[in-house]
Amino acid sequence: MNTELLEALNLLEKEKNISKTVLLEAIQQSLLQAYKNQYDKVDNVTVTIDPDTCDYHILASREVVETVEDPATQISQAEAFKIDSTAQIGDFVNVEIQSKSFGRIATTNAKNVILQKIREEERKALFNQYYEKEHDIVTGVVQRYIGQNVSINLGKADALLTAKEMVRGEKFRPTERVKVYVLEVKDAPKGPKILVSRTHPELVKRLFEEEVTEIRDGVIEIKAIAREAGSRTKIAVWSNDPDVDAVGACVGVNGSRVNTIVNELDGEKIDIINWDENQAYLIENALSPAKVITVLADPDEKTALVVVPDYQLSLAIGKEGQNARLAAHLTQYKIDIKSESQARDEGLFDEYYGDDEYEDDEYEDDEYSDDAYAEGEYEEGYAEDAYADGAYAEEGYAEEDSEE
């Protein structure tokens, strides 16, 4: 038994995640290459390796002749008798070649073949390890800034967090641990090239999957998500169990679950709403914490007219139109928001009242309304003039969101 070789292969398989079978094949190829360098032939030689003991044999097939002209392919009858006493002229015998007989150059080349194979397999194993994590989140350690980009160590490989994928204003310190979303893993000569993100909406989704047991178990589904990184995220959830409150499960006791995610995202606000197959109800939920009087949704055109109380118009639109913009992104509807006074002045109630797809005259408090709104962060009348036409954003907004 070749104990030293066996132990070395087992260690490489454990530490580098390289299959022992692949390493044995590399050793076999290296021995063939060494024989070729020594004798300039490989068509008459075979190499066998026992995977259990790592014992190997190099056998060269040589013809029995009276006069040896080519030692690489021929053998004298006298020498052949030492191997096979029945050998006759014209027969072929297998001669075992000792690897110790290989010259320095042949040995060096064989060593290089093995090392090259080990490096290739190590790079391939590393790529496969991180390729499995593509479109998932991983925890890394901040190493250094490279220009405006950040290098993050993920354990056995480094990832690049580009300025484009960083939240505006977010700063990192060396050795700081941070969770990132793996955008893409590419195979490269020097190892896998890993691109990660802190702005992708899926980062929030994966964080909820990690934190909320019911989501991991499939009891609660995340139906849609809209995010403006560093500022606010809206997420729509649905419970497959009528006894489980989807929003409550995601919020946690005293907000423990959602607060953990908010802290990971450096204070980014998160609105959790109930998903509804009825698009009018969904749009109303998406505009939370604003209260809605009427939603008139057109599923064919993917547009919706929303009427809110006069004092709720600024809240429904949000600061710089953010609340309405995220609601449109979440529902994939182009939403036109009007105050009750505007709707009455334009005769919309006369035209649509009674045919509304959804109507709600009760303005009950939302259990999960945002404190920031309640504290007056978004002032009354903030954008009433700017959005007097009733919408919330520039033309073409919904089309852009749909493409995203």
Secondary structure, 3 states (H helix, E strand, C coil): CCHHHHHHHHHHHHHCCCCHHHHHHHHHHHHHHHHHHHHCCCCCEEEEECCCCCCEEEEEEEEEECCCCCCCCEEEHHHHHHHCCCCCCCCEEEEEECHHHCCHHHHHHHHHHHHHHHHHHHHHHHHHHHHCCCCCEEEEEEEEEECCEEEEECCCCEEEECHHHCCCCCCCCCCCEEEEEEEEEECCCCCCEEEEECCCHHHHHHHHHHHCHHHHCCCEEEEEEEEECCCEEEEEEEECCCCCCHHHHHHCHHHHHHHHHHHHCCCCEEEEEECCCCHHHHHHHHCCCCCCCEEEEECCCCEEEEEECHHHHHHHHCHHHHHHHHHHHHHCCEEEEEEHHHHHHCCHHHHHCCCCCEECCCCCCCCCCCHHHHCCCCCCCCCCCCCCCCCCCCCCHHHHHHHC
